[in-house]
Amino acid sequence: MSRLVHPFDAADHIDGRPDAAVTLIEYGDYQCPYCGEAYPVLKQVVRALGGRIRFVFVISH
């Protein structure tokens, strides 16, 4: 089975366990108003799913 190579590193914001079954990656910008609006919703998803999900915010360049 193929596995996705995670396109992020320790410089990105990572919330959750490294061994989580699911990794949700958001590519965004700290000054983007839409990213800011999405963040509370994504935090709720991470909280609701507990250790089963990891959230990574990758800063777009």
Phi and psi restraints in degrees (range 20) as a CNS / XPLOR table:
assign (resid 1 and name C) (resid 2 and name N)
       (resid 2 and name CA) (resid 2 and name C) 1.0 -78.7 20.0 2
assign (resid 2 and name N) (resid 2 and name CA)
       (resid 2 and name C) (resid 3 and name N) 1.0 149.4 20.0 2
assign (resid 2 and name C) (resid 3 and name N)
       (resid 3 and name CA) (resid 3 and name C) 1.0 -125.5 20.0 2
assign (resid 3 and name N) (resid 3 and name CA)
       (resid 3 and name C) (resid 4 and name N) 1.0 143.9 20.0 2
assign (resid 3 and name C) (resid 4 and name N)
       (resid 4 and name CA) (resid 4 and name C) 1.0 -71.9 20.0 2
assign (resid 4 and name N) (resid 4 and name CA)
       (resid 4 and name C) (resid 5 and name N) 1.0 131.5 20.0 2
assign (resid 4 and name C) (resid 5 and name N)
       (resid 5 and name CA) (resid 5 and name C) 1.0 -85.3 20.0 2
assign (resid 5 and name N) (resid 5 and name CA)
       (resid 5 and name C) (resid 6 and name N) 1.0 119.8 20.0 2
assign (resid 5 and name C) (resid 6 and name N)
       (resid 6 and name CA) (resid 6 and name C) 1.0 -66.4 20.0 2
assign (resid 6 and name N) (resid 6 and name CA)
       (resid 6 and name C) (resid 7 and name N) 1.0 119.8 20.0 2
assign (resid 6 and name C) (resid 7 and name N)
       (resid 7 and name CA) (resid 7 and name C) 1.0 -85.4 20.0 2
assign (resid 7 and name N) (resid 7 and name CA)
       (resid 7 and name C) (resid 8 and name N) 1.0 49.3 20.0 2
assign (resid 7 and name C) (resid 8 and name N)
       (resid 8 and name CA) (resid 8 and name C) 1.0 -146.9 20.0 2
assign (resid 8 and name N) (resid 8 and name CA)
       (resid 8 and name C) (resid 9 and name N) 1.0 167.7 20.0 2
assign (resid 8 and name C) (resid 9 and name N)
       (resid 9 and name CA) (resid 9 and name C) 1.0 -144.1 20.0 2
assign (resid 9 and name N) (resid 9 and name CA)
       (resid 9 and name C) (resid 10 and name N) 1.0 -172.6 20.0 2
assign (resid 9 and name C) (resid 10 and name N)
       (resid 10 and name CA) (resid 10 and name C) 1.0 -64.2 20.0 2
assign (resid 10 and name N) (resid 10 and name CA)
       (resid 10 and name C) (resid 11 and name N) 1.0 -17.3 20.0 2
assign (resid 10 and name C) (resid 11 and name N)
       (resid 11 and name CA) (resid 11 and name C) 1.0 -74.3 20.0 2
assign (resid 11 and name N) (resid 11 and name CA)
       (resid 11 and name C) (resid 12 and name N) 1.0 -18.3 20.0 2
assign (resid 11 and name C) (resid 12 and name N)
       (resid 12 and name CA) (resid 12 and name C) 1.0 -86.9 20.0 2
assign (resid 12 and name N) (resid 12 and name CA)
       (resid 12 and name C) (resid 13 and name N) 1.0 162.0 20.0 2
assign (resid 12 and name C) (resid 13 and name N)
       (resid 13 and name CA) (resid 13 and name C) 1.0 -80.8 20.0 2
assign (resid 13 and name N) (resid 13 and name CA)
       (resid 13 and name C) (resid 14 and name N) 1.0 117.9 20.0 2
assign (resid 13 and name C) (resid 14 and name N)
       (resid 14 and name CA) (resid 14 and name C) 1.0 -121.2 20.0 2
assign (resid 14 and name N) (resid 14 and name CA)
       (resid 14 and name C) (resid 15 and name N) 1.0 125.4 20.0 2
assign (resid 14 and name C) (resid 15 and name N)
       (resid 15 and name CA) (resid 15 and name C) 1.0 -126.4 20.0 2
assign (resid 15 and name N) (resid 15 and name CA)
       (resid 15 and name C) (resid 16 and name N) 1.0 114.0 20.0 2
assign (resid 15 and name C) (resid 16 and name N)
       (resid 16 and name CA) (resid 16 and name C) 1.0 128.5 20.0 2
assign (resid 16 and name N) (resid 16 and name CA)
       (resid 16 and name C) (resid 17 and name N) 1.0 173.6 20.0 2
assign (resid 16 and name C) (resid 17 and name N)
       (resid 17 and name CA) (resid 17 and name C) 1.0 -77.2 20.0 2
assign (resid 17 and name N) (resid 17 and name CA)
       (resid 17 and name C) (resid 18 and name N) 1.0 141.0 20.0 2
assign (resid 17 and name C) (resid 18 and name N)
       (resid 18 and name CA) (resid 18 and name C) 1.0 -65.2 20.0 2
assign (resid 18 and name N) (resid 18 and name CA)
       (resid 18 and name C) (resid 19 and name N) 1.0 -22.5 20.0 2
assign (resid 18 and name C) (resid 19 and name N)
       (resid 19 and name CA) (resid 19 and name C) 1.0 -98.6 20.0 2
assign (resid 19 and name N) (resid 19 and name CA)
       (resid 19 and name C) (resid 20 and name N) 1.0 17.1 20.0 2
assign (resid 19 and name C) (resid 20 and name N)
       (resid 20 and name CA) (resid 20 and name C) 1.0 -61.3 20.0 2
assign (resid 20 and name N) (resid 20 and name CA)
       (resid 20 and name C) (resid 21 and name N) 1.0 147.5 20.0 2
assign (resid 20 and name C) (resid 21 and name N)
       (resid 21 and name CA) (resid 21 and name C) 1.0 -67.0 20.0 2
assign (resid 21 and name N) (resid 21 and name CA)
       (resid 21 and name C) (resid 22 and name N) 1.0 -29.8 20.0 2
assign (resid 21 and name C) (resid 22 and name N)
       (resid 22 and name CA) (resid 22 and name C) 1.0 -127.1 20.0 2
assign (resid 22 and name N) (resid 22 and name CA)
       (resid 22 and name C) (resid 23 and name N) 1.0 137.2 20.0 2
assign (resid 22 and name C) (resid 23 and name N)
       (resid 23 and name CA) (resid 23 and name C) 1.0 -118.3 20.0 2
assign (resid 23 and name N) (resid 23 and name CA)
       (resid 23 and name C) (resid 24 and name N) 1.0 119.7 20.0 2
assign (resid 23 and name C) (resid 24 and name N)
       (resid 24 and name CA) (resid 24 and name C) 1.0 -100.6 20.0 2
assign (resid 24 and name N) (resid 24 and name CA)
       (resid 24 and name C) (resid 25 and name N) 1.0 120.0 20.0 2
assign (resid 24 and name C) (resid 25 and name N)
       (resid 25 and name CA) (resid 25 and name C) 1.0 -111.5 20.0 2
assign (resid 25 and name N) (resid 25 and name CA)
       (resid 25 and name C) (resid 26 and name N) 1.0 125.8 20.0 2
assign (resid 25 and name C) (resid 26 and name N)
       (resid 26 and name CA) (resid 26 and name C) 1.0 -111.9 20.0 2
assign (resid 26 and name N) (resid 26 and name CA)
       (resid 26 and name C) (resid 27 and name N) 1.0 125.9 20.0 2
assign (resid 26 and name C) (resid 27 and name N)
       (resid 27 and name CA) (resid 27 and name C) 1.0 -96.3 20.0 2
assign (resid 27 and name N) (resid 27 and name CA)
       (resid 27 and name C) (resid 28 and name N) 1.0 119.1 20.0 2
assign (resid 27 and name C) (resid 28 and name N)
       (resid 28 and name CA) (resid 28 and name C) 1.0 -154.9 20.0 2
assign (resid 28 and name N) (resid 28 and name CA)
       (resid 28 and name C) (resid 29 and name N) 1.0 -167.8 20.0 2
assign (resid 28 and name C) (resid 29 and name N)
       (resid 29 and name CA) (resid 29 and name C) 1.0 -138.8 20.0 2
assign (resid 29 and name N) (resid 29 and name CA)
       (resid 29 and name C) (resid 30 and name N) 1.0 135.9 20.0 2
assign (resid 29 and name C) (resid 30 and name N)
       (resid 30 and name CA) (resid 30 and name C) 1.0 -62.3 20.0 2
assign (resid 30 and name N) (resid 30 and name CA)
       (resid 30 and name C) (resid 31 and name N) 1.0 -22.6 20.0 2
assign (resid 30 and name C) (resid 31 and name N)
       (resid 31 and name CA) (resid 31 and name C) 1.0 -94.7 20.0 2
assign (resid 31 and name N) (resid 31 and name CA)
       (resid 31 and name C) (resid 32 and name N) 1.0 -1.1 20.0 2
assign (resid 31 and name C) (resid 32 and name N)
       (resid 32 and name CA) (resid 32 and name C) 1.0 -77.0 20.0 2
assign (resid 32 and name N) (resid 32 and name CA)
       (resid 32 and name C) (resid 33 and name N) 1.0 121.4 20.0 2
assign (resid 32 and name C) (resid 33 and name N)
       (resid 33 and name CA) (resid 33 and name C) 1.0 -65.4 20.0 2
assign (resid 33 and name N) (resid 33 and name CA)
       (resid 33 and name C) (resid 34 and name N) 1.0 -30.5 20.0 2
assign (resid 33 and name C) (resid 34 and name N)
       (resid 34 and name CA) (resid 34 and name C) 1.0 -71.6 20.0 2
assign (resid 34 and name N) (resid 34 and name CA)
       (resid 34 and name C) (resid 35 and name N) 1.0 -37.7 20.0 2
assign (resid 34 and name C) (resid 35 and name N)
       (resid 35 and name CA) (resid 35 and name C) 1.0 -62.9 20.0 2
assign (resid 35 and name N) (resid 35 and name CA)
       (resid 35 and name C) (resid 36 and name N) 1.0 -41.2 20.0 2
assign (resid 35 and name C) (resid 36 and name N)
       (resid 36 and name CA) (resid 36 and name C) 1.0 -63.2 20.0 2
assign (resid 36 and name N) (resid 36 and name CA)
       (resid 36 and name C) (resid 37 and name N) 1.0 -36.2 20.0 2
assign (resid 36 and name C) (resid 37 and name N)
       (resid 37 and name CA) (resid 37 and name C) 1.0 -72.5 20.0 2
assign (resid 37 and name N) (resid 37 and name CA)
       (resid 37 and name C) (resid 38 and name N) 1.0 -32.5 20.0 2
assign (resid 37 and name C) (resid 38 and name N)
       (resid 38 and name CA) (resid 38 and name C) 1.0 -75.9 20.0 2
assign (resid 38 and name N) (resid 38 and name CA)
       (resid 38 and name C) (resid 39 and name N) 1.0 -28.2 20.0 2
assign (resid 38 and name C) (resid 39 and name N)
       (resid 39 and name CA) (resid 39 and name C) 1.0 -56.1 20.0 2
assign (resid 39 and name N) (resid 39 and name CA)
       (resid 39 and name C) (resid 40 and name N) 1.0 -47.7 20.0 2
assign (resid 39 and name C) (resid 40 and name N)
       (resid 40 and name CA) (resid 40 and name C) 1.0 -61.7 20.0 2
assign (resid 40 and name N) (resid 40 and name CA)
       (resid 40 and name C) (resid 41 and name N) 1.0 -34.6 20.0 2
assign (resid 40 and name C) (resid 41 and name N)
       (resid 41 and name CA) (resid 41 and name C) 1.0 -67.9 20.0 2
assign (resid 41 and name N) (resid 41 and name CA)
       (resid 41 and name C) (resid 42 and name N) 1.0 -44.0 20.0 2
assign (resid 41 and name C) (resid 42 and name N)
       (resid 42 and name CA) (resid 42 and name C) 1.0 -64.4 20.0 2
assign (resid 42 and name N) (resid 42 and name CA)
       (resid 42 and name C) (resid 43 and name N) 1.0 -37.4 20.0 2
assign (resid 42 and name C) (resid 43 and name N)
       (resid 43 and name CA) (resid 43 and name C) 1.0 -62.2 20.0 2
assign (resid 43 and name N) (resid 43 and name CA)
       (resid 43 and name C) (resid 44 and name N) 1.0 -38.6 20.0 2
assign (resid 43 and name C) (resid 44 and name N)
       (resid 44 and name CA) (resid 44 and name C) 1.0 -64.0 20.0 2
assign (resid 44 and name N) (resid 44 and name CA)
       (resid 44 and name C) (resid 45 and name N) 1.0 -40.9 20.0 2
assign (resid 44 and name C) (resid 45 and name N)
       (resid 45 and name CA) (resid 45 and name C) 1.0 -62.8 20.0 2
assign (resid 45 and name N) (resid 45 and name CA)
       (resid 45 and name C) (resid 46 and name N) 1.0 -46.5 20.0 2
assign (resid 45 and name C) (resid 46 and name N)
       (resid 46 and name CA) (resid 46 and name C) 1.0 -61.2 20.0 2
assign (resid 46 and name N) (resid 46 and name CA)
       (resid 46 and name C) (resid 47 and name N) 1.0 -43.9 20.0 2
assign (resid 46 and name C) (resid 47 and name N)
       (resid 47 and name CA) (resid 47 and name C) 1.0 -64.3 20.0 2
assign (resid 47 and name N) (resid 47 and name CA)
       (resid 47 and name C) (resid 48 and name N) 1.0 -42.5 20.0 2
assign (resid 47 and name C) (resid 48 and name N)
       (resid 48 and name CA) (resid 48 and name C) 1.0 -66.7 20.0 2
assign (resid 48 and name N) (resid 48 and name CA)
       (resid 48 and name C) (resid 49 and name N) 1.0 -35.1 20.0 2
assign (resid 48 and name C) (resid 49 and name N)
       (resid 49 and name CA) (resid 49 and name C) 1.0 -91.5 20.0 2
assign (resid 49 and name N) (resid 49 and name CA)
       (resid 49 and name C) (resid 50 and name N) 1.0 -4.2 20.0 2
assign (resid 49 and name C) (resid 50 and name N)
       (resid 50 and name CA) (resid 50 and name C) 1.0 58.4 20.0 2
assign (resid 50 and name N) (resid 50 and name CA)
       (resid 50 and name C) (resid 51 and name N) 1.0 -134.8 20.0 2
assign (resid 50 and name C) (resid 51 and name N)
       (resid 51 and name CA) (resid 51 and name C) 1.0 -76.8 20.0 2
assign (resid 51 and name N) (resid 51 and name CA)
       (resid 51 and name C) (resid 52 and name N) 1.0 2.3 20.0 2
assign (resid 51 and name C) (resid 52 and name N)
       (resid 52 and name CA) (resid 52 and name C) 1.0 -83.6 20.0 2
assign (resid 52 and name N) (resid 52 and name CA)
       (resid 52 and name C) (resid 53 and name N) 1.0 -9.9 20.0 2
assign (resid 52 and name C) (resid 53 and name N)
       (resid 53 and name CA) (resid 53 and name C) 1.0 -135.3 20.0 2
assign (resid 53 and name N) (resid 53 and name CA)
       (resid 53 and name C) (resid 54 and name N) 1.0 148.2 20.0 2
assign (resid 53 and name C) (resid 54 and name N)
       (resid 54 and name CA) (resid 54 and name C) 1.0 -124.9 20.0 2
assign (resid 54 and name N) (resid 54 and name CA)
       (resid 54 and name C) (resid 55 and name N) 1.0 136.5 20.0 2
assign (resid 54 and name C) (resid 55 and name N)
       (resid 55 and name CA) (resid 55 and name C) 1.0 -110.8 20.0 2
assign (resid 55 and name N) (resid 55 and name CA)
       (resid 55 and name C) (resid 56 and name N) 1.0 130.9 20.0 2
assign (resid 55 and name C) (resid 56 and name N)
       (resid 56 and name CA) (resid 56 and name C) 1.0 -125.8 20.0 2
assign (resid 56 and name N) (resid 56 and name CA)
       (resid 56 and name C) (resid 57 and name N) 1.0 128.1 20.0 2
assign (resid 56 and name C) (resid 57 and name N)
       (resid 57 and name CA) (resid 57 and name C) 1.0 -106.3 20.0 2
assign (resid 57 and name N) (resid 57 and name CA)
       (resid 57 and name C) (resid 58 and name N) 1.0 113.3 20.0 2
assign (resid 57 and name C) (resid 58 and name N)
       (resid 58 and name CA) (resid 58 and name C) 1.0 -103.4 20.0 2
assign (resid 58 and name N) (resid 58 and name CA)
       (resid 58 and name C) (resid 59 and name N) 1.0 124.0 20.0 2
assign (resid 58 and name C) (resid 59 and name N)
       (resid 59 and name CA) (resid 59 and name C) 1.0 -75.3 20.0 2
assign (resid 59 and name N) (resid 59 and name CA)
       (resid 59 and name C) (resid 60 and name N) 1.0 123.2 20.0 2
assign (resid 59 and name C) (resid 60 and name N)
       (resid 60 and name CA) (resid 60 and name C) 1.0 -73.2 20.0 2
assign (resid 60 and name N) (resid 60 and name CA)
       (resid 60 and name C) (resid 61 and name N) 1.0 143.2 20.0 2
